[in-house]
Amino acid sequence: MRTFRFILLILVTLAAIGAAVLLTIDGNLSRIIGRTAFSSGERLFPYTREEMNEVSWMRINCVGDVAEFRRKPNGVWWCEKPWDDRMDPRAAAAILQYTYSTSIVDALPLHKIDSASLKEFGVKTTPVTITLKEMSDDGKRSSTVARYTLGSLAPWLVDDPENKTTDDTTYMQTDFYGRDTRILVGTGNILPLFKSGIRQLRDHRPLLLHPAMPASIEINNHGQRIALERKVPGGPWKITYPLSLDTDPAMMDVLLGTLQKLTAVRVYNPEETSVPDMTDDQITSVSIRNFTGRRTEDGKSLEKEENPVTLRIYPPSDNGSMSELVKATVSDRKAVFELAQTTEANKEVPGVRNIPLDLGLLRSKQLTDIGDYKITGLSIRKSFQDYPTIARFIQGDEKKGIKPTWLYTAEGSSYQEANPEHLVSLLKTVKLGKVAGFASDKATDLSVYGLDNPRMTLTMSLLPKPGEEPRAPVTVFFSKGTDGSWYARQAGKPTVAMLDNAYMKDLLTDALAWKKKKLFSFSRFDLKEMHLERIGSGGPLALKFDRLDDSWTASKDGKDETLNINPNRANRYLDELEKMEVSTWLPYTDARAHEALKNPVFRLKLILQVYKEAAPVQAHDGSDGVTFAAEPEMEEKVITLEIAPAGEAGYSRFYYGRVNTSPNYFILNMDAVRLLGASLSEDN
């Protein structure tokens, strides 16, 4: 009996020692306790996200080729075998995500599968074995998190309700839970990562770049140097050399996006190939320094990396511009990259020639440096005019019911509300419009551009940002050069910009463009009578409006027409008159409008009952001590509109018009003309 106990104790001890050795080598308790069954829909490795994030080492054995990778403290996956280079972060993320999410679709017992059909599963013929471990920083202790072998693509598709898509499935095996020999069908497919063996796991993108993180970029394009900086991650870029300039935000996005996506056709170890022996002025280099995430000692700004990462692109050594591939190196990797100059076949992968490296591409195409400052006033003075056009933003007062608005004055007139369409178009041009090009950044002879005697001067007042001192107005000079083109220069700046006609369109308009397009300015509650006259068809239809009960009476040629009038149509007609707008205002000297309106075809007369304008009257006290103001007097105000076709009646595309409240003619489109001529009768 004692002998049996002794033998049993020895066996238990040996088993414990074996388990301890196995845990020391593999760190995988699951190999000891095993797993007896796989349930459909169950995740193969039921770890949490946090547990998967602890994975710091992986081995890929792809049909005999082995690669090993370790995650650095900064989170970058680095290849230790067979290269000393960075792993493609997208591949690392895909492997970890697949391991976390793959679920069992089915389990096929291997003993029921004949060897002839075993090839189709791929786990024996084209296996890809993946081992993931959580490893200590010193590499002495490790714990296996997952191990499995991928085979070939399975014919099943499974629904992914979360993303509302269907997923591929893959044949696989795992000995992670013991000596299990079943063929599993798991959701997901990462086999494309290994279509070129382990080669594609090496990062073919020279730069590991997040577009928000670079703090400075220095470009040396065959001796032409450009320096760019920004203050905060994701903030606006400024060109600091060779000139202090704003950048084109869209083009900076292209620069960063292109550098991020730049992908090599092939990656070599340095000993496998060489790069041309050239000076810095013969190559193209891009040096990038990222923000570190720490603040400087004074706490006012963010620190930048001390050493930049530099991408060097070498032109073909034979100077043949038709060469398809060029070589490149990057300072933080031991590798030589072969890059395509153009990649027309794959729009997602840019070529070297897609990188915007010229100052003319990266600089802002806007005429001024006002950026996102709000314009609160502007003045346009033309050399041939006695008075400038001045526009001012009025803040308004909510308590007093005064809405914020823009007022303008032109040709010495009193201030009136500005046409919002023209104002918005002009402000959009000034703030967002792009110049056609730049004639000079160091202009000395302004007469070449006509700017020694400008034809037009634009001055803009800006609202200071919170905490800022008021900024001086920004002034821009415009003129035509000796070649007939438009040029402009901001005061205090040496740059002369070229402008096209589209940019100048809103600046060159006359004062009438500022005039609001609303034709009438009256209140329906002031309306007393409305006369509609089709000239040549008898007398006018006279309608009287009772504001108390919103009713109408009508007469024509001395005959009562009240019963023939549809009051709803009359009310709608009045509504449309209050909103009616002209298409374009015309100067009072317009000969065609003057000639056409000698024979008007329609006349509208509005008779209003309004308060008479009078000088202030001294109030007096009543017998009970209450102060009364004098009762204002009423008077009639008449608004008369006449229109005439621009061509033959019935074929004209628009009508000319005039109203007695304005000296200017105007154009009405056919929609407005049809509305004016609409019938108000009950049976029409």
C-alpha positions as CSV (number, residue, x, y, z in Angstrom):
1,M,0.0,0.0,0.0
2,R,2.8,2.3,0.9
3,T,4.5,1.5,-2.4
4,F,1.3,2.4,-4.4
5,R,1.1,5.7,-2.6
6,F,4.7,6.4,-3.2
7,I,4.4,5.7,-6.9
8,L,1.2,7.8,-7.1
9,L,3.0,10.7,-5.4
10,I,5.9,10.4,-7.8
11,L,3.5,10.5,-10.8
12,V,1.7,13.6,-9.5
13,T,5.0,15.3,-8.9
14,L,6.3,14.5,-12.4
15,A,3.0,15.8,-13.9
16,A,3.3,19.0,-11.9
17,I,6.9,19.4,-13.0
18,G,5.9,18.8,-16.6
19,A,3.1,21.3,-16.4
20,A,5.5,23.8,-14.8
21,V,8.0,23.2,-17.6
22,L,5.3,23.6,-20.2
23,L,4.1,26.8,-18.7
24,T,7.7,28.1,-18.5
25,I,8.2,27.4,-22.1
26,D,4.8,28.3,-23.5
27,G,2.9,30.1,-20.8
28,N,-0.3,28.4,-22.0
29,L,-2.4,26.8,-19.3
30,S,-5.0,25.9,-21.9
31,R,-2.7,23.2,-23.4
32,I,-2.9,21.4,-20.0
33,I,-6.6,21.6,-19.3
34,G,-7.7,21.4,-22.9
35,R,-11.0,22.3,-24.5
36,T,-13.5,19.7,-25.2
37,A,-16.0,21.4,-27.6
38,F,-16.4,24.4,-29.9
39,S,-19.8,26.0,-30.1
40,S,-21.1,27.7,-33.2
41,G,-21.0,31.5,-32.8
42,E,-18.5,31.3,-30.0
43,R,-15.3,33.3,-30.3
44,L,-12.2,31.1,-30.6
45,F,-10.2,33.3,-28.2
46,P,-12.6,34.9,-25.8
47,Y,-10.3,37.7,-24.6
48,T,-11.3,41.3,-23.8
49,R,-10.0,44.2,-25.8
50,E,-7.8,45.1,-22.9
51,E,-6.3,41.6,-22.8
52,M,-5.6,41.7,-26.5
53,N,-3.9,45.0,-26.1
54,E,-1.3,43.3,-23.9
55,V,0.0,41.2,-26.8
56,S,3.6,42.4,-27.4
57,W,5.1,39.7,-29.6
58,M,4.1,37.6,-32.6
59,R,5.5,35.0,-34.8
60,I,4.3,34.3,-38.3
61,N,5.3,31.0,-40.0
62,C,4.1,31.2,-43.6
63,V,4.8,28.0,-45.4
64,G,8.2,27.7,-43.8
65,D,9.2,31.4,-43.8
66,V,9.3,32.7,-40.3
67,A,9.0,36.4,-39.1
68,E,9.1,37.6,-35.6
69,F,7.8,41.0,-34.4
70,R,7.9,42.8,-31.1
71,R,5.9,45.9,-30.0
72,K,8.1,48.7,-28.8
73,P,7.1,50.9,-25.7
74,N,5.9,53.6,-28.1
75,G,3.4,51.1,-29.6
76,V,5.2,50.6,-32.9
77,W,5.5,47.0,-34.0
78,W,9.1,46.1,-35.1
79,C,10.4,43.2,-37.0
80,E,13.3,41.3,-35.3
81,K,13.5,38.4,-37.8
82,P,14.3,38.2,-40.7
83,W,14.7,42.0,-41.0
84,D,15.5,44.8,-38.6
85,D,12.7,47.0,-39.8
86,R,9.2,48.3,-39.0
87,M,6.2,46.0,-39.4
88,D,3.2,47.3,-41.4
89,P,1.0,48.7,-38.6
90,R,-2.1,47.8,-40.7
91,A,-1.0,44.2,-40.8
92,A,-0.4,44.1,-37.1
93,A,-3.8,45.6,-36.4
94,A,-5.5,43.2,-38.8
95,I,-4.0,40.1,-37.2
96,L,-4.9,41.3,-33.7
97,Q,-8.4,42.1,-34.7
98,Y,-8.9,38.8,-36.5
99,T,-7.6,36.9,-33.4
100,Y,-10.0,38.9,-31.2
101,S,-13.1,38.6,-33.3
102,T,-12.9,35.3,-35.2
103,S,-15.9,33.1,-34.2
104,I,-16.5,29.4,-34.8
105,V,-18.9,28.6,-37.7
106,D,-18.3,24.8,-37.7
107,A,-15.8,22.1,-36.5
108,L,-15.0,19.2,-38.8
109,P,-13.6,16.0,-37.1
110,L,-10.3,15.2,-38.8
111,H,-10.7,11.4,-38.5
112,K,-13.8,11.6,-40.7
113,I,-11.9,13.4,-43.5
114,D,-9.9,11.4,-46.0
115,S,-6.4,12.5,-46.9
116,A,-7.4,13.3,-50.6
117,S,-9.9,15.9,-49.5
118,L,-7.6,17.3,-46.8
119,K,-5.7,19.4,-49.3
120,E,-8.7,21.7,-49.9
121,F,-8.6,23.0,-46.3
122,G,-5.0,24.3,-46.8
123,V,-3.9,23.7,-43.2
124,K,-1.4,21.1,-44.3
125,T,-0.5,22.3,-47.8
126,T,-0.3,26.1,-47.4
127,P,-0.4,26.7,-43.7
128,V,0.1,30.1,-42.0
129,T,0.8,29.6,-38.3
130,I,0.3,32.7,-36.0
131,T,1.6,32.8,-32.5
132,L,0.8,35.7,-30.2
133,K,2.4,36.2,-26.8
134,E,2.4,38.6,-23.9
135,M,6.1,39.2,-23.2
136,S,7.9,41.0,-20.4
137,D,10.1,44.0,-21.3
138,D,13.3,42.0,-20.8
139,G,12.0,39.1,-22.9
140,K,12.6,36.5,-20.2
141,R,9.0,35.8,-19.4
142,S,6.2,35.1,-21.8
143,S,2.7,33.8,-21.9
144,T,1.1,32.6,-25.1
145,V,-2.2,34.3,-25.8
146,A,-3.1,32.6,-29.0
147,R,-1.8,30.1,-31.6
148,Y,-3.6,28.9,-34.7
149,T,-2.9,27.8,-38.3
150,L,-4.8,29.3,-41.2
151,G,-5.6,27.2,-44.2
152,S,-7.6,28.3,-47.3
153,L,-10.7,30.4,-47.8
154,A,-13.9,28.5,-46.9
155,P,-17.0,28.6,-49.1
156,W,-19.3,29.8,-46.4
157,L,-20.4,33.5,-45.9
158,V,-21.8,34.6,-42.6
159,D,-23.9,37.7,-41.8
160,D,-22.4,40.5,-39.7
161,P,-25.4,42.2,-38.1
162,E,-23.3,44.9,-36.5
163,N,-21.9,46.2,-39.8
164,K,-24.9,44.9,-41.9
165,T,-22.5,43.0,-44.2
166,T,-21.4,39.4,-44.9
167,D,-18.1,38.1,-43.9
168,D,-15.8,35.5,-45.5
169,T,-14.8,32.4,-43.5
170,T,-11.4,30.6,-43.3
171,Y,-10.4,27.0,-42.6
172,M,-8.1,26.8,-39.6
173,Q,-6.7,24.6,-36.8
174,T,-5.4,25.4,-33.3
175,D,-3.4,23.3,-30.8
176,F,-3.8,26.1,-28.3
177,Y,-6.3,24.1,-26.3
178,G,-4.4,20.8,-26.4
179,R,-3.8,18.3,-29.2
180,D,-7.0,19.2,-31.0
181,T,-7.0,17.9,-34.6
182,R,-10.4,19.2,-35.8
183,I,-10.6,21.5,-38.8
184,L,-12.4,24.7,-37.8
185,V,-14.3,27.2,-39.9
186,G,-13.8,30.6,-38.5
187,T,-15.2,34.0,-39.5
188,G,-13.0,36.6,-41.2
189,N,-10.3,36.5,-43.7
190,I,-6.7,37.8,-43.4
191,L,-5.2,35.5,-46.0
192,P,-4.5,38.5,-48.4
193,L,-1.8,39.6,-45.9
194,F,0.2,36.6,-46.8
195,K,-0.3,36.4,-50.6
196,S,3.4,37.3,-51.0
197,G,4.5,35.3,-48.0
198,I,5.9,37.3,-45.1
199,R,7.3,40.0,-47.4
200,Q,4.1,42.1,-47.3
201,L,4.3,42.2,-43.5
202,R,7.3,44.6,-43.8
203,D,6.0,48.2,-43.8
204,H,6.2,49.3,-47.5
205,R,5.2,52.9,-46.4
206,P,8.5,54.8,-45.8
207,L,6.9,57.1,-43.3
208,L,4.8,56.3,-40.2
209,L,2.8,59.5,-40.3
210,H,-0.4,60.7,-38.6
211,P,-1.5,63.9,-40.5
212,A,-2.4,65.7,-37.2
213,M,1.0,65.2,-35.5
214,P,3.7,66.8,-37.6
215,A,4.9,70.1,-36.0
216,S,7.4,71.2,-38.7
217,I,8.2,70.2,-42.2
218,E,11.3,71.1,-44.2
219,I,11.4,70.5,-47.9
220,N,14.6,70.6,-50.0
221,N,13.5,70.1,-53.6
222,H,16.7,70.0,-55.6
223,G,18.1,73.0,-53.7
224,Q,14.9,74.9,-53.3
225,R,14.1,75.0,-49.6
226,I,10.7,75.5,-48.0
227,A,10.1,75.5,-44.2
228,L,6.7,75.1,-42.6
229,E,5.5,75.2,-39.0
230,R,2.4,75.0,-36.9
231,K,1.7,75.6,-33.2
232,V,-0.7,72.8,-32.2
233,P,-1.6,69.4,-33.6
234,G,-4.1,69.7,-36.4
235,G,-3.6,73.5,-36.4
236,P,-3.1,75.8,-39.5
237,W,0.3,75.7,-41.2
238,K,2.5,78.7,-41.9
239,I,5.4,79.0,-44.4
240,T,8.4,80.5,-42.6
241,Y,10.9,80.2,-45.4
242,P,11.7,81.6,-48.0
243,L,8.8,84.0,-47.1
244,S,6.4,84.4,-44.3
245,L,3.2,83.2,-45.9
246,D,-0.1,81.5,-45.2
247,T,-0.6,78.0,-46.6
248,D,-3.3,76.5,-48.8
249,P,-5.1,74.2,-46.3
250,A,-6.4,71.9,-49.0
251,M,-2.9,71.5,-50.5
252,M,-1.3,70.9,-47.1
253,D,-3.8,68.0,-46.6
254,V,-2.7,66.7,-50.0
255,L,1.0,66.9,-48.9
256,L,0.5,65.1,-45.6
257,G,-1.9,62.6,-47.1
258,T,0.5,61.8,-49.9
259,L,3.5,61.4,-47.6
260,Q,1.4,59.1,-45.4
261,K,0.2,56.9,-48.3
262,L,3.4,56.8,-50.2
263,T,4.1,53.1,-50.7
264,A,7.1,51.3,-52.1
265,V,6.9,48.8,-54.9
266,R,9.7,46.9,-53.1
267,V,11.8,47.2,-49.9
268,Y,15.4,46.1,-49.8
269,N,17.9,45.7,-47.0
270,P,20.8,48.3,-47.5
271,E,23.3,45.5,-48.3
272,E,21.0,44.3,-51.1
273,T,21.1,47.5,-53.2
274,S,22.6,51.0,-53.3
275,V,21.5,54.5,-53.8
276,P,23.0,57.1,-56.2
277,D,25.9,59.1,-54.8
278,M,24.4,62.6,-54.9
279,T,24.6,65.8,-52.9
280,D,21.6,67.2,-50.9
281,D,21.0,69.7,-53.7
282,Q,20.6,66.9,-56.2
283,I,17.9,65.0,-54.3
284,T,14.5,65.7,-52.8
285,S,14.2,65.5,-49.1
286,V,11.4,66.0,-46.6
287,S,12.2,66.3,-42.9
288,I,9.4,66.0,-40.4
289,R,9.4,66.7,-36.7
290,N,6.3,65.6,-34.7
291,F,4.9,67.0,-31.5
292,T,6.0,65.0,-28.5
293,G,2.8,65.6,-26.5
294,R,4.7,67.4,-23.7
295,R,4.7,71.1,-23.1
296,T,7.8,73.3,-23.0
297,E,9.2,74.6,-19.7
298,D,7.3,77.8,-19.9
299,G,4.1,75.9,-20.6
300,K,3.2,78.1,-23.5
301,S,3.8,75.7,-26.4
302,L,4.2,72.0,-27.2
303,E,7.6,70.4,-27.5
304,K,8.8,69.0,-30.8
305,E,10.9,66.0,-31.5
306,E,14.6,66.8,-31.3
307,N,15.6,64.7,-34.3
308,P,13.5,64.8,-37.5
309,V,12.6,61.9,-39.6
310,T,13.9,62.5,-43.1
311,L,12.7,61.0,-46.3
312,R,15.3,61.2,-49.1
313,I,14.2,60.5,-52.7
314,Y,17.0,60.0,-55.3
315,P,16.4,60.8,-59.0
316,P,17.4,58.1,-61.5
317,S,21.2,58.0,-61.7
318,D,21.1,58.2,-65.5
319,N,18.9,61.4,-65.3
320,G,16.4,59.6,-67.5
321,S,13.0,61.3,-66.8
322,M,11.2,58.3,-68.2
323,S,12.4,56.0,-65.5
324,E,9.4,54.4,-63.8
325,L,11.1,53.8,-60.4
326,V,13.3,55.8,-58.1
327,K,15.0,54.9,-54.8
328,A,14.5,56.4,-51.4
329,T,15.6,56.1,-47.8
330,V,14.2,57.2,-44.5
331,S,16.4,58.1,-41.5
332,D,14.7,56.0,-38.9
333,R,14.8,52.7,-40.8
334,K,17.5,50.4,-42.3
335,A,15.9,50.0,-45.7
336,V,16.0,51.2,-49.3
337,F,12.6,51.8,-51.0
338,E,11.8,51.5,-54.6
339,L,9.1,54.1,-55.3
340,A,7.0,54.6,-58.5
341,Q,7.1,58.0,-59.9
342,T,3.5,57.7,-61.1
343,T,0.8,55.3,-60.1
344,E,-2.1,55.8,-62.6
345,A,-3.2,52.2,-62.2
346,N,-3.8,52.6,-58.5
347,K,-5.3,55.9,-57.4
348,E,-5.2,55.0,-53.7
349,V,-1.4,54.7,-53.8
350,P,0.3,58.0,-54.8
351,G,3.6,58.3,-56.7
352,V,6.5,60.5,-56.1
353,R,5.3,63.1,-58.6
354,N,2.0,63.4,-56.7
355,I,3.8,65.0,-53.7
356,P,3.2,68.8,-53.8
357,L,6.7,70.2,-53.1
358,D,6.7,73.6,-54.8
359,L,6.1,76.9,-53.0
360,G,3.5,77.9,-55.6
361,L,1.4,74.8,-54.7
362,L,1.7,75.0,-50.9
363,R,1.2,78.8,-50.4
364,S,-2.3,80.2,-49.9
365,K,-4.0,81.3,-53.1
366,Q,-6.0,84.0,-51.2
367,L,-5.3,87.6,-51.9
368,T,-5.1,88.8,-48.3
369,D,-3.9,87.5,-45.0
370,I,-7.2,88.2,-43.1
371,G,-7.8,84.5,-42.7
372,D,-10.8,83.8,-40.4
373,Y,-11.2,87.4,-39.2
374,K,-14.7,88.7,-39.5
375,I,-15.1,91.7,-41.8
376,T,-17.1,94.5,-40.2
377,G,-16.8,97.2,-42.9
378,L,-15.4,97.8,-46.3
379,S,-14.8,100.7,-48.6
380,I,-14.3,100.5,-52.4
381,R,-12.9,103.6,-54.0
382,K,-12.5,103.7,-57.8
383,S,-10.1,106.3,-59.3
384,F,-12.8,107.8,-61.5
385,Q,-15.5,108.2,-58.8
386,D,-16.0,111.2,-56.5
387,Y,-17.5,109.1,-53.7
388,P,-16.5,105.6,-52.5
389,T,-18.9,102.8,-51.9
390,I,-18.9,102.2,-48.1
391,A,-20.6,99.2,-46.4
392,R,-20.8,98.7,-42.6
393,F,-22.1,95.9,-40.4
394,I,-24.7,97.1,-37.8
395,Q,-24.7,94.8,-34.8
396,G,-28.3,95.4,-34.0
397,D,-30.1,95.3,-30.6
398,E,-32.3,92.4,-29.7
399,K,-34.0,94.3,-26.9
400,K,-35.0,97.1,-29.2
401,G,-36.0,94.7,-32.0
402,I,-33.2,95.9,-34.3
403,K,-31.8,93.1,-36.4
404,P,-28.1,92.9,-37.4
405,T,-27.7,94.1,-41.0
406,W,-25.3,95.6,-43.5
407,L,-25.9,99.2,-44.6
408,Y,-24.2,100.9,-47.5
409,T,-23.8,104.2,-49.2
410,A,-22.8,104.8,-52.8
411,E,-22.3,107.9,-54.9
412,G,-22.9,110.1,-51.9
413,S,-26.4,108.7,-51.1
414,S,-27.7,108.1,-47.6
415,Y,-27.2,104.8,-46.0
416,Q,-29.6,102.0,-46.9
417,E,-29.9,98.3,-46.5
418,A,-27.5,96.4,-48.7
419,N,-28.4,93.7,-51.2
420,P,-27.5,90.5,-49.3
421,E,-26.8,88.4,-52.5
422,H,-24.2,90.9,-53.7
423,L,-22.7,91.4,-50.3
424,V,-22.3,87.6,-49.6
425,S,-20.8,87.1,-53.0
426,L,-18.3,89.9,-52.5
427,L,-17.3,88.8,-49.0
428,K,-16.9,85.3,-50.3
429,T,-14.6,86.5,-53.0
430,V,-12.5,88.6,-50.7
431,K,-12.2,85.9,-48.0
432,L,-12.2,82.6,-50.0
433,G,-11.5,83.6,-53.6
434,K,-8.3,82.2,-55.1
435,V,-5.9,84.3,-57.2
436,A,-4.9,83.2,-60.6
437,G,-1.2,83.2,-59.7
438,F,1.6,85.3,-58.3
439,A,3.5,87.8,-60.6
440,S,6.2,88.6,-58.1
441,D,7.1,88.3,-54.4
442,K,9.6,91.1,-54.5
443,A,8.1,93.7,-56.8
444,T,10.1,96.9,-57.1
445,D,8.7,98.5,-60.3
446,L,4.9,98.6,-59.6
447,S,4.2,100.5,-62.9
448,V,4.5,97.2,-64.8
449,Y,1.4,96.1,-63.0
450,G,-0.3,99.5,-63.0
451,L,-0.1,99.6,-59.2
452,D,1.9,102.8,-59.0
453,N,-1.5,104.5,-59.7
454,P,-4.2,102.0,-58.7
455,R,-7.5,102.0,-60.5
456,M,-9.3,100.8,-57.3
457,T,-8.6,100.6,-53.6
458,L,-10.4,98.1,-51.2
459,T,-10.1,98.7,-47.5
460,M,-11.6,96.3,-44.9
461,S,-12.2,96.7,-41.2
462,L,-11.7,93.5,-39.1
463,L,-13.3,92.5,-35.8
464,P,-10.5,91.7,-33.4
465,K,-10.5,88.2,-31.8
466,P,-11.1,87.9,-28.1
467,G,-8.1,89.2,-26.1
468,E,-6.5,90.8,-29.2
469,E,-5.8,94.5,-29.8
470,P,-7.8,96.1,-32.6
471,R,-6.1,95.3,-35.9
472,A,-5.4,98.0,-38.5
473,P,-7.6,97.9,-41.6
474,V,-6.4,95.8,-44.5
475,T,-6.0,97.7,-47.7
476,V,-5.6,96.2,-51.2
477,F,-4.8,98.0,-54.4
478,F,-6.1,96.8,-57.8
479,S,-5.0,97.9,-61.3
480,K,-4.4,96.6,-64.9
481,G,-0.9,96.0,-66.0
482,T,0.8,96.8,-69.3
483,D,-0.4,93.3,-70.6
484,G,-4.1,94.1,-69.8
485,S,-4.3,91.7,-66.9
486,W,-5.6,92.5,-63.5
487,Y,-3.1,92.7,-60.6
488,A,-3.4,93.4,-56.9
489,R,-1.2,94.0,-53.9
490,Q,-2.0,94.2,-50.2
491,A,-0.6,97.3,-48.6
492,G,2.7,96.5,-46.7
493,K,3.3,93.3,-48.6
494,P,5.8,92.8,-51.5
495,T,3.7,90.2,-53.3
496,V,1.8,91.1,-56.5
497,A,-1.0,88.6,-57.4
498,M,-2.6,88.0,-60.7
499,L,-6.5,88.0,-60.8
500,D,-8.9,86.7,-63.4
501,N,-12.2,88.2,-64.5
502,A,-14.2,85.9,-62.2
503,Y,-12.4,87.3,-59.2
504,M,-12.9,90.9,-60.3
505,K,-16.6,90.5,-61.2
506,D,-18.1,91.6,-57.8
507,L,-15.5,94.3,-57.2
508,L,-16.1,96.0,-60.6
509,T,-19.9,96.2,-60.3
510,D,-21.5,99.6,-60.1
511,A,-23.4,101.1,-57.2
512,L,-26.7,99.5,-58.3
513,A,-25.4,96.0,-57.4
514,W,-25.6,97.1,-53.8
515,K,-29.2,98.1,-54.0
516,K,-31.7,95.6,-52.5
517,K,-33.7,93.7,-55.1
518,K,-36.9,94.1,-53.1
519,L,-39.2,96.2,-55.3
520,F,-41.7,97.6,-52.8
521,S,-41.4,98.8,-49.3
522,F,-44.9,99.0,-47.7
523,S,-47.1,97.4,-45.2
524,R,-50.4,95.9,-46.1
525,F,-51.9,97.5,-43.1
526,D,-51.2,100.9,-44.7
527,L,-52.9,99.9,-48.0
528,K,-56.1,101.9,-48.9
529,E,-56.5,101.1,-52.5
530,M,-54.9,99.1,-55.3
531,H,-55.4,99.8,-59.0
532,L,-54.5,97.3,-61.7
533,E,-54.6,98.5,-65.3
534,R,-54.0,96.6,-68.5
535,I,-53.3,99.6,-70.7
536,G,-55.6,99.6,-73.8
537,S,-58.2,97.3,-72.1
538,G,-60.4,99.8,-70.5
539,G,-60.0,101.6,-67.1
540,P,-58.1,100.1,-64.1
541,L,-59.6,97.6,-61.7
542,A,-59.8,99.6,-58.5
543,L,-59.7,97.5,-55.3
544,K,-60.3,98.9,-51.8
545,F,-58.9,97.1,-48.9
546,D,-60.5,97.1,-45.4
547,R,-57.7,96.4,-43.0
548,L,-60.1,95.7,-40.1
549,D,-61.9,92.7,-41.6
550,D,-59.3,91.9,-44.3
551,S,-62.0,92.3,-47.0
552,W,-62.0,93.8,-50.5
553,T,-64.4,95.8,-52.7
554,A,-63.8,96.3,-56.4
555,S,-65.0,98.5,-59.3
556,K,-64.1,99.0,-63.0
557,D,-65.3,101.7,-65.3
558,G,-67.8,102.7,-62.7
559,K,-69.2,99.2,-62.3
560,D,-69.2,97.3,-59.0
561,E,-67.0,94.2,-59.4
562,T,-66.9,93.1,-55.8
563,L,-68.8,89.8,-56.4
564,N,-66.4,88.9,-59.2
565,I,-63.3,89.2,-57.0
566,N,-61.9,86.2,-55.2
567,P,-60.6,87.7,-51.9
568,N,-58.2,84.8,-51.4
569,R,-56.6,85.6,-54.7
570,A,-56.4,89.3,-53.8
571,N,-54.8,88.5,-50.5
572,R,-52.3,86.2,-52.2
573,Y,-51.6,88.9,-54.9
574,L,-50.8,91.4,-52.1
575,D,-48.5,88.9,-50.4
576,E,-46.5,88.5,-53.6
577,L,-46.3,92.2,-54.1
578,E,-44.7,92.6,-50.7
579,K,-42.1,90.0,-51.6
580,M,-41.5,90.9,-55.2
581,E,-37.9,91.4,-56.3
582,V,-36.3,92.8,-59.5
583,S,-33.9,90.7,-61.5
584,T,-31.5,93.6,-62.0
585,W,-31.5,97.3,-61.3
586,L,-30.6,99.5,-64.3
587,P,-29.2,103.1,-64.3
588,Y,-31.7,105.9,-65.0
589,T,-29.7,106.5,-68.2
590,D,-30.5,103.1,-69.7
591,A,-31.7,104.0,-73.2
592,R,-33.5,100.7,-74.0
593,A,-35.5,100.8,-70.8
594,H,-36.4,104.4,-71.4
595,E,-37.6,103.7,-75.0
596,A,-39.6,100.6,-74.0
597,L,-41.4,102.4,-71.2
598,K,-42.7,105.1,-73.5
599,N,-45.4,102.5,-74.2
600,P,-46.1,100.6,-70.9
601,V,-48.5,97.6,-71.1
602,F,-49.4,97.4,-67.4
603,R,-49.7,99.9,-64.6
604,L,-50.1,99.2,-60.9
605,K,-51.0,101.9,-58.4
606,L,-50.9,101.5,-54.6
607,I,-52.5,104.1,-52.5
608,L,-51.3,104.0,-48.9
609,Q,-52.5,105.8,-45.8
610,V,-49.4,106.7,-43.8
611,Y,-48.4,109.0,-41.0
612,K,-47.2,112.4,-42.3
613,E,-43.6,113.2,-41.6
614,A,-43.4,116.2,-39.3
615,A,-41.0,117.9,-37.0
616,P,-41.3,116.9,-33.3
617,V,-44.1,118.6,-31.4
618,Q,-43.8,119.7,-27.8
619,A,-46.0,117.5,-25.6
620,H,-48.4,119.1,-23.1
621,D,-50.0,118.0,-19.8
622,G,-53.7,117.2,-19.5
623,S,-55.8,118.3,-16.6
624,D,-55.2,115.0,-14.7
625,G,-51.4,115.4,-15.0
626,V,-50.9,112.8,-17.7
627,T,-48.5,113.9,-20.6
628,F,-50.0,113.6,-24.1
629,A,-48.2,113.8,-27.5
630,A,-49.8,115.5,-30.4
631,E,-51.9,113.2,-32.6
632,P,-49.8,112.6,-35.9
633,E,-51.5,113.6,-39.1
634,M,-52.2,111.1,-41.9
635,E,-51.5,111.5,-45.6
636,E,-51.8,109.5,-48.7
637,K,-48.7,108.0,-50.4
638,V,-49.0,106.7,-54.0
639,I,-46.6,104.1,-55.4
640,T,-46.9,103.6,-59.2
641,L,-45.4,100.8,-61.2
642,E,-45.2,100.5,-65.0
643,I,-43.8,97.7,-67.1
644,A,-43.1,97.1,-70.8
645,P,-41.8,94.2,-72.8
646,A,-38.1,94.2,-73.8
647,G,-39.1,92.9,-77.2
648,E,-42.2,92.0,-79.1
649,A,-45.1,91.4,-76.7
650,G,-45.6,87.7,-76.2
651,Y,-42.0,86.8,-77.2
652,S,-40.1,88.9,-74.7
653,R,-37.9,87.0,-72.2
654,F,-38.1,89.8,-69.7
655,Y,-39.8,93.2,-69.1
656,Y,-38.4,96.6,-68.2
657,G,-40.0,98.5,-65.4
658,R,-39.9,101.7,-63.3
659,V,-41.4,102.7,-60.0
660,N,-42.0,106.3,-58.9
661,T,-40.1,105.7,-55.6
662,S,-36.8,105.2,-57.4
663,P,-35.0,107.0,-60.3
664,N,-33.6,103.7,-61.6
665,Y,-35.1,101.4,-64.2
666,F,-35.2,97.6,-63.5
667,I,-35.7,94.2,-65.2
668,L,-38.5,91.8,-64.1
669,N,-38.4,88.2,-65.1
670,M,-41.4,86.5,-66.6
671,D,-42.5,84.9,-63.4
672,A,-43.0,88.3,-61.8
673,V,-44.7,89.6,-64.9
674,R,-47.2,86.8,-64.9
675,L,-47.9,87.4,-61.3
676,L,-48.6,91.1,-61.9
677,G,-51.0,90.2,-64.7
678,A,-52.8,87.4,-62.8
679,S,-56.6,87.5,-62.7
680,L,-58.3,88.1,-59.4
681,S,-61.8,87.1,-60.6
682,E,-63.8,84.4,-59.0
683,D,-64.5,82.3,-62.0
684,N,-60.9,82.3,-63.6
